[in-house]
Amino acid sequence: MDGCFDLMHYGHANALRQAKLLGDQLIVGVVSDEEIVANKGPPVLSMEERLTLVSGLKWVDEVIPNAPYEITEEFMNTLFSKYNIDYIIHGDDPCLLPDGTDAYALAKKAGRYKQIRRTEGVSSTDIVGRILLTFKHKQGIFKWAGARVVYIDGAFDLFHAGHVEILRIARQLGDFLLVGVHGDQAIRERRGCCPIMHLHERTLSVLACRYVDEVIIGAPWEVSRDMITTFNISLVVHGTVAEATSVGEDDPYALPKSMGIFQIVTSPKTITSVSVATRIIDNHEAYKKRNLKKKASEDKYYTQKKFVFGD
């Protein structure tokens, strides 16, 4: 079996594991830097680094450095005569040369080719994309230095129209809206009950809002000096409509108030998470019947669900 094995990941490991199951000895060719450049673009890791990674896997018995990207007749004969290889293995994903031809065409023609299943969901290309996206994200964070960052926090439970409207207004007060979403435990301690939606569910709802630029997951209840400095916060805002908290607790906005960077914003809607829940409780029987009906139809859907081919 051969490959580039750049940015070694569990997909590579699973491919080599499957290949080893097809025989007694697994010999792995690691494609040269020059061949990768010519056929795919520059590798991230050097040949030496890639050889070390492949040699370190428990299913690999021997490694061939600087293997060609294409299984040529000359290289194939070398594999058969020098290394006593019986079969050449590759995944079920296509491996094409720049001219569009199959890199394993000769091995298939010779009847010495076997195929394994590709591990879905991961690839070196995908990992490179994640790194580029992360770098782009960090570049965006660096831009906070010259931006007017507005901070607003809350539970954002049962994300509703009131949340959307207060976030819209907060975003208009600066260049960048940073939203702190409080953790489940912090909410329970101050309100006496857990939120209906857990932290990750609430965070996803906030992130989906068009007015939100960034989120702090599990944000501190108290806005500290370290937070203000770290995130370059210019203004901390809070709406006039909010859920009730414990009486007598310290003011979480004391510091931004003392710094003159706190602003109360009139909430355009009076709706709260409690009022949304109350609508359901007040119409308990109607919603109970609705849920039973919905559950029956959903159960039917999942029972009859079939595989759907993608485009």
Solvent accessible surface area in square Angstrom, and as a share of the most:
residue,aa,sasa,rsa
1,M,25,0.11
2,D,11,0.05
3,G,18,0.17
4,C,17,0.10
5,F,7,0.03
6,D,15,0.08
7,L,30,0.15
8,M,43,0.19
9,H,28,0.12
10,Y,136,0.52
11,G,8,0.08
12,H,30,0.13
13,A,22,0.17
14,N,40,0.21
15,A,17,0.13
16,L,0,0.00
17,R,90,0.33
18,Q,31,0.14
19,A,5,0.04
20,K,47,0.20
21,L,130,0.65
22,L,82,0.41
23,G,43,0.42
24,D,125,0.65
25,Q,129,0.57
26,L,8,0.04
27,I,25,0.13
28,V,0,0.00
29,G,5,0.05
30,V,0,0.00
31,V,3,0.02
32,S,9,0.06
33,D,43,0.22
34,E,125,0.56
35,E,55,0.25
36,I,6,0.03
37,V,82,0.47
38,A,74,0.57
39,N,40,0.21
40,K,131,0.55
41,G,21,0.21
42,P,114,0.72
43,P,31,0.19
44,V,87,0.50
45,L,37,0.19
46,S,49,0.32
47,M,25,0.11
48,E,131,0.59
49,E,86,0.38
50,R,0,0.00
51,L,42,0.21
52,T,94,0.55
53,L,68,0.34
54,V,0,0.00
55,S,66,0.43
56,G,65,0.62
57,L,35,0.18
58,K,169,0.71
59,W,66,0.23
60,V,20,0.12
61,D,68,0.35
62,E,81,0.36
63,V,33,0.19
64,I,15,0.08
65,P,66,0.42
66,N,94,0.48
67,A,1,0.01
68,P,32,0.20
69,Y,24,0.09
70,E,66,0.30
71,I,3,0.01
72,T,50,0.29
73,E,107,0.48
74,E,140,0.63
75,F,30,0.13
76,M,14,0.06
77,N,76,0.39
78,T,49,0.29
79,L,11,0.05
80,F,41,0.17
81,S,86,0.56
82,K,140,0.59
83,Y,47,0.18
84,N,119,0.61
85,I,22,0.11
86,D,95,0.49
87,Y,94,0.36
88,I,6,0.03
89,I,10,0.05
90,H,30,0.13
91,G,9,0.09
92,D,68,0.35
93,D,50,0.26
94,P,110,0.69
95,C,22,0.13
96,L,97,0.48
97,L,23,0.11
98,P,103,0.65
99,D,109,0.56
100,G,47,0.45
101,T,70,0.40
102,D,45,0.23
103,A,1,0.01
104,Y,6,0.02
105,A,50,0.39
106,L,63,0.31
107,A,0,0.00
108,K,92,0.39
109,K,176,0.75
110,A,55,0.42
111,G,53,0.51
112,R,75,0.27
113,Y,41,0.15
114,K,72,0.30
115,Q,104,0.46
116,I,13,0.07
117,R,186,0.68
118,R,84,0.31
119,T,28,0.16
120,E,131,0.59
121,G,63,0.61
122,V,10,0.06
123,S,26,0.17
124,S,29,0.19
125,T,109,0.63
126,D,57,0.30
127,I,36,0.18
128,V,52,0.30
129,G,35,0.33
130,R,130,0.47
131,I,97,0.49
132,L,115,0.57
133,L,119,0.59
134,T,68,0.39
135,F,113,0.47
136,K,139,0.59
137,H,91,0.41
138,K,101,0.43
139,Q,79,0.35
140,G,28,0.27
141,I,65,0.33
142,F,134,0.56
143,K,150,0.64
144,W,15,0.05
145,A,87,0.67
146,G,79,0.76
147,A,24,0.19
148,R,105,0.38
149,V,0,0.00
150,V,0,0.00
151,Y,0,0.00
152,I,6,0.03
153,D,8,0.04
154,G,15,0.15
155,A,5,0.04
156,F,11,0.04
157,D,11,0.06
158,L,41,0.21
159,F,58,0.24
160,H,22,0.10
161,A,50,0.39
162,G,10,0.10
163,H,22,0.10
164,V,49,0.28
165,E,38,0.17
166,I,18,0.09
167,L,0,0.00
168,R,71,0.26
169,I,35,0.18
170,A,0,0.00
171,R,69,0.25
172,Q,125,0.56
173,L,51,0.26
174,G,17,0.16
175,D,83,0.43
176,F,34,0.14
177,L,0,0.00
178,L,0,0.00
179,V,0,0.00
180,G,0,0.00
181,V,0,0.00
182,H,7,0.03
183,G,15,0.15
184,D,47,0.24
185,Q,101,0.45
186,A,22,0.17
187,I,3,0.02
188,R,103,0.38
189,E,102,0.46
190,R,62,0.23
191,R,65,0.24
192,G,68,0.65
193,C,82,0.49
194,C,78,0.47
195,P,21,0.13
196,I,121,0.61
197,M,64,0.28
198,H,94,0.42
199,L,34,0.17
200,H,117,0.52
201,E,62,0.28
202,R,1,0.01
203,T,4,0.02
204,L,120,0.60
205,S,38,0.24
206,V,0,0.00
207,L,85,0.42
208,A,86,0.67
209,C,13,0.08
210,R,206,0.75
211,Y,55,0.21
212,V,19,0.11
213,D,61,0.32
214,E,34,0.15
215,V,15,0.09
216,I,27,0.13
217,I,96,0.49
218,G,35,0.34
219,A,3,0.03
220,P,65,0.41
221,W,31,0.11
222,E,104,0.46
223,V,0,0.00
224,S,40,0.26
225,R,139,0.51
226,D,104,0.54
227,M,11,0.05
228,I,13,0.07
229,T,101,0.59
230,T,88,0.51
231,F,52,0.22
232,N,56,0.29
233,I,10,0.05
234,S,36,0.23
235,L,12,0.06
236,V,1,0.00
237,V,1,0.00
238,H,48,0.21
239,G,9,0.09
240,T,78,0.45
241,V,52,0.30
242,A,58,0.45
243,E,31,0.14
244,A,89,0.69
245,T,55,0.32
246,S,53,0.34
247,V,155,0.89
248,G,77,0.74
249,E,63,0.28
250,D,125,0.65
251,D,59,0.31
252,P,23,0.15
253,Y,22,0.08
254,A,55,0.42
255,L,40,0.20
256,P,0,0.00
257,K,98,0.41
258,S,91,0.59
259,M,77,0.34
260,G,67,0.65
261,I,32,0.16
262,F,38,0.16
263,Q,72,0.32
264,I,96,0.49
265,V,11,0.07
266,T,103,0.60
267,S,18,0.12
268,P,61,0.38
269,K,87,0.37
270,T,117,0.68
271,I,30,0.15
272,T,24,0.14
273,S,10,0.07
274,V,96,0.55
275,S,39,0.25
276,V,33,0.19
277,A,26,0.20
278,T,54,0.31
279,R,136,0.50
280,I,83,0.42
281,I,122,0.62
282,D,105,0.54
283,N,76,0.39
284,H,104,0.46
285,E,104,0.47
286,A,65,0.50
287,Y,70,0.27
288,K,107,0.45
289,K,140,0.59
290,R,137,0.50
291,N,98,0.50
292,L,113,0.56
293,K,158,0.67
294,K,105,0.44
295,K,118,0.50
296,A,62,0.48
297,S,62,0.40
298,E,83,0.37
299,D,71,0.37
300,K,125,0.53
301,Y,122,0.47
302,Y,142,0.54
303,T,116,0.67
304,Q,113,0.50
305,K,120,0.51
306,K,166,0.70
307,F,160,0.67
308,V,125,0.72
309,F,171,0.71
310,G,70,0.68
311,D,202,1.05
